[in-house]
């Protein structure tokens, strides 16, 4: 079975003072075991780590440049 990867860039929304939380929650709702969400954000979204961990996701964060972080969330279990 092939695993799904969703790539989501929320830097523009955050720069425009918009809240991307609902968009992120809608994206992960489509994901199953071993599927991946690649999130691009202007900072490390530390509060999101706990929310997604509770939903069965592990994460790895990488700083691409000053205001660009790439966070890879992988569904490893749970709900």
Rosetta silent file (secondary structure, phi, psi, omega in degrees, C-alpha in Angstrom):
SEQUENCE: XXXXXXXXXXXXXXXXXXXXXXXXXXXXXXXXXXXXXXXXXXXXXXXXXXXXXXXXXXXXXXXXXXXXXXXXXXXXXXX
SCORE:     score description
SCORE:     0.000 S_00000001
   1 L     0.000  135.203 -178.916    0.000    0.000    0.000 S_00000001
   2 L   -82.517  142.713 -179.510    1.291    3.414   -0.942 S_00000001
   3 L   -94.257  144.384 -177.923    1.636    6.063    1.739 S_00000001
   4 L   -89.956  141.771  172.387    0.165    9.525    1.312 S_00000001
   5 E  -126.475  126.664  175.534    2.180   12.720    1.711 S_00000001
   6 E  -112.786  129.969  177.473    0.491   16.092    2.066 S_00000001
   7 E  -108.887  128.776 -175.312    2.607   19.229    1.770 S_00000001
   8 E  -134.720  123.542  179.341    1.214   22.358    3.412 S_00000001
   9 E  -109.811  111.744 -178.020    2.849   25.796    3.456 S_00000001
  10 L  -107.259   12.033 -178.065    1.306   28.085    6.090 S_00000001
  11 H   -61.356  -42.769 -177.901    3.963   30.809    6.029 S_00000001
  12 H   -66.256  -42.923  178.630    1.832   33.247    4.037 S_00000001
  13 H   -59.143  -46.414 -178.621   -1.224   32.778    6.273 S_00000001
  14 H   -65.389  -40.994  177.658    0.857   33.363    9.409 S_00000001
  15 H   -63.108  -27.482  177.911    2.571   36.399    7.864 S_00000001
  16 L   -94.018   16.032  176.969   -0.915   37.786    7.119 S_00000001
  17 L    64.383   27.677  176.937   -1.954   37.202   10.771 S_00000001
  18 L   -99.687  151.126 -178.142   -4.281   34.308    9.842 S_00000001
  19 L   -96.651  115.376 -177.304   -4.585   31.154   11.943 S_00000001
  20 L   -89.091    6.014 -173.725   -3.798   27.980    9.937 S_00000001
  21 H   -55.266  -46.409 -177.842   -4.775   25.505   12.702 S_00000001
  22 H   -63.507  -40.103  178.494   -8.045   24.431   11.081 S_00000001
  23 H   -61.856  -40.311  178.968   -6.334   23.920    7.715 S_00000001
  24 H   -66.971  -43.697 -179.883   -3.706   21.715    9.389 S_00000001
  25 H   -63.548  -37.614  177.427   -6.368   19.682   11.240 S_00000001
  26 H   -65.873  -38.930 -179.893   -8.281   19.138    7.983 S_00000001
  27 H   -65.446  -43.963 -177.103   -5.090   17.951    6.274 S_00000001
  28 H   -73.906  -19.752  179.089   -4.207   15.409    8.956 S_00000001
  29 H   -61.574  -24.915 -179.029   -7.769   14.055    9.029 S_00000001
  30 L   -85.530   -6.163 -171.440   -7.009   12.409    5.669 S_00000001
  31 L   -94.574  144.151  178.803   -3.863   10.664    6.916 S_00000001
  32 L  -119.684 -177.497 -176.773   -3.494    7.028    7.957 S_00000001
  33 L   -50.941  129.534  179.885   -0.679    4.968    9.477 S_00000001
  34 L    71.838    4.469  172.434    2.744    5.923    8.033 S_00000001
  35 L   -76.586  163.223 -171.430    1.293    8.825    6.022 S_00000001
  36 E  -131.990  140.234  167.748    3.140   12.150    6.214 S_00000001
  37 E  -113.373  122.670  174.599    2.328   15.841    6.550 S_00000001
  38 E  -102.936  113.390 -176.005    5.157   18.153    5.466 S_00000001
  39 E  -108.739  130.734  175.180    4.483   21.537    7.036 S_00000001
  40 E  -108.325  124.527 -177.003    6.317   24.728    6.079 S_00000001
  41 E  -140.061  159.520 -179.328    6.124   27.451    8.731 S_00000001
  42 L   -80.753   -2.944  179.238    7.996   30.672    9.609 S_00000001
  43 L  -157.199  169.299  175.983    8.885   29.287   13.081 S_00000001
  44 L   -73.038  118.152 -178.344    8.864   26.012   15.011 S_00000001
  45 L   -83.468   67.203 -172.486    5.181   25.420   15.861 S_00000001
  46 H   -53.484  -44.183  178.868    5.980   23.905   19.272 S_00000001
  47 H   -60.066  -30.782  179.812    2.361   23.878   20.593 S_00000001
  48 H   -67.689  -29.278 -179.738    1.335   21.915   17.488 S_00000001
  49 H   -57.010  -46.884 -179.305    3.828   19.165   18.353 S_00000001
  50 H   -66.659  -40.378  179.827    1.813   18.161   21.430 S_00000001
  51 H   -61.568  -47.219 -177.672   -1.532   18.356   19.635 S_00000001
  52 H   -75.267  -28.903  175.383   -0.366   16.107   16.814 S_00000001
  53 H   -61.760  -40.844  178.773    1.490   13.743   19.165 S_00000001
  54 H   -64.483  -20.981  179.364   -1.861   13.123   20.898 S_00000001
  55 L   -98.179    8.329  173.879   -3.252   12.211   17.464 S_00000001
  56 L    95.881   20.515 -177.623   -0.480    9.668   16.821 S_00000001
  57 E  -109.707  137.190  167.259    2.136   11.751   14.968 S_00000001
  58 E   -97.801  161.779  179.684    5.897   11.943   15.457 S_00000001
  59 E  -140.936  156.863  170.661    7.778   14.927   14.046 S_00000001
  60 E  -135.776  129.581 -179.133   11.154   16.070   12.796 S_00000001
  61 E  -111.256  142.260  179.414   11.905   19.767   12.352 S_00000001
  62 E  -135.962  129.933  176.171   14.508   21.280   10.054 S_00000001
  63 E   -84.591  117.569 -179.382   15.473   24.953    9.788 S_00000001
  64 E   -86.833  -47.371  175.650   15.676   25.811    6.079 S_00000001
  65 E  -154.706 -174.335 -171.578   16.407   29.534    6.505 S_00000001
  66 L   -50.072  -46.550 -178.688   15.772   32.329    9.010 S_00000001
  67 L  -121.784   43.464  178.285   11.965   32.273    8.706 S_00000001
  68 E  -146.744  110.052  174.691   11.390   28.896    7.116 S_00000001
  69 E  -113.533  140.433  175.069   11.044   25.668    9.038 S_00000001
  70 E  -112.976  118.753 -179.544   10.104   22.353    7.470 S_00000001
  71 E  -116.316  124.866 -179.610    8.400   20.001    9.905 S_00000001
  72 E  -103.972  113.445  177.593    7.696   16.431    8.851 S_00000001
  73 E  -102.067  125.598  179.676    4.863   14.818   10.818 S_00000001
  74 E  -117.205  128.306  178.332    4.540   11.043   10.370 S_00000001
  75 E   -76.726  112.643 -175.627    1.499    9.143   11.607 S_00000001
  76 L  -111.080   -5.860  179.286    2.977    6.315   13.638 S_00000001
  77 L   170.457 -163.389  173.925   -0.053    5.220   15.591 S_00000001
  78 L    69.987 -162.489 -168.006   -2.968    6.290   17.666 S_00000001
  79 L   -60.551    0.000    0.000   -6.300    7.739   16.801 S_00000001
